[in-house]
Amino acid sequence: MPSNTVTMMELAAHFGMKTLVGSIKALSRTIAAPETDRPGPEIMGFWTDHEPQRISLIGNKEMSLISMIEPDELYKNFEKLCDPACPGIVICQGLECPKALFEAATKKDCAVFSTKSGTSHIQYDILDYLSNRLAPHTTLHACFLELYGMGTLLIGDSGIGKSEISLDLIKRGHRLVADDMVEISLIKGTLVGKCPDVLKGMMEVRGIGVIDVGRMFGINATKASANIDYAINLVPFDKSKPMERLGMRNDHIEILGVKRPMVELPVSAARSMAQIIEAAVTNFKLKDYGYDSSYEFQRRFMEINRRNSGGR
């Protein structure tokens, strides 16, 4: 389950922060956690719940505490705050960097930045940015579309017709997220799929080549990313293999440790795969809402048997 890395230099550049202290080595420190810390207790000398791997944010509340502490004690606390594990410190709201912090950070070579953003705002923005950047990720050979608002993966062997079926679905008003290659991230427990930048809005159709879906079918025919809700496994039609008739099986696909419902659909020229996939996604949605047609059929069958046997 690989994850990306983000340096303090990248973070500062993304949010337009000003660098106050830090060598290239300090600016190149990687960030291990998306959460940030408000180091009020640490400034006062209390380290019980300190988590050095988090970025520290200093705002008005912390500045109020700083003004109450003796300079020597404050310097020692800042020196400890500038731990080698600390990725960096951000001073918010355009506040002036305390002298003790500047000196301690310079000595320990800990990056310090300044931003005009409010502390709560930058705290939320950093969490959102890092949650996306640091998320575990993988790639999957599949087509990914949004059908009826639900992110649906079409998987299957190469040549099974995933792109051609996807094209039919797009013509029926559904939206393409990715063709052939899907980049998947696990963000806050949710699987999110998107297309590699170079392939965005593009689709390869055998015999035609690469087409621009957005240009051909309109800008609403594509979407940048979507949550992954369901998967449909396309397999060759084989008369000799028993097929699911009642829908009692509950298959899943597991991606990055997260399971999503999956159904296996045989592909043949005689079947309208786009309509069948629409029906499969609608059936998934009904199950999510608590209605399972296969169990309803079973209930009716048992009820009729009970009546025919005299109610016993």
C-alpha positions, 0 to 999 in steps of 0.5 A: 500500500504505497503512499506519496511523500510531501516536503515542507518546501512543496507545502509552503509553495502550494500555500504561498508561505514565506520562508523565515528559517530553514536550510535546503535540508530543513525545507526538504524534510518530508511530512509523515502525518496530515494532521497539524498541532497547536503547540500551546501546552508545549510552549508552556513546557508540557510535553505529555501528548506531544506528537513531534511528527506533526506540523506546528501552527502558531496563532494568536492563542499561542502568541498570548502564551508566549508573552507570559513565559520567561525568555530563557524558559521559552527558548528551551521549550522552542528548542525542544519543539524544533525536534529533528522529527518536526517537519516545520512550524507555521506562524499564521495570520501574518504574526511576527516570528518570536525572537526565541523561536527564530533563534531556536529554529536557526540553531536546530535547523528547523523550517519556519514559515509565515502565512497571512491565513487564519490559523483555523483556515490553514489548519483545515486546508493543510489537512485536506491537502495532505490527506490527498497527497499522502493517501495510499494509492495504486493503479488498476487496469480498468475503465471507470465511469459514473453511472447514476451518480455512482462510481463504477469500475469496469474490469476484465481481460484486455480485449473484452470490450471495456472501452467500447461498452464504456462508449455506449454508456457515455452515449446514454448520458453517463460520465467517463472518469478514466479509460484503461488506467485508473489511479486509486487513492484511499482518502479518509477511508474512501476509495477515490479514482481518477485518470492520469493527467495525460489521459484525461478525457481521452479514450482508446477505441479499437479501429478508431484510435484515441478520441477526445470524449469531452469534445465529442460528447460535451464537457458533461460527458467527463469527470475529473474524479469519483468515489469508487462504489461498485465494480463490474467484472466483464468475462467472455460468455461461455455456455458451458459455465453455470451462470448466476440466475437468482443473484444470491451471490455477494461478490466483492473486489478488494482495493487497498484493503477496502471491499466494494460490491462486484458482479460478474457479467458475461459479454456476448454480441447478442447482449446489450451490455450498456443496458445490463450494466445500467440494470446492475448498478441500479440493483446495487443502489437498491441493495444499498437502500435495503431492498434485495430483489433476489431475497424478495423472490425467495420470500415470495417463493417460500410464501407460495410453497407455504400456501400450497402446503396448507399453511403448515 
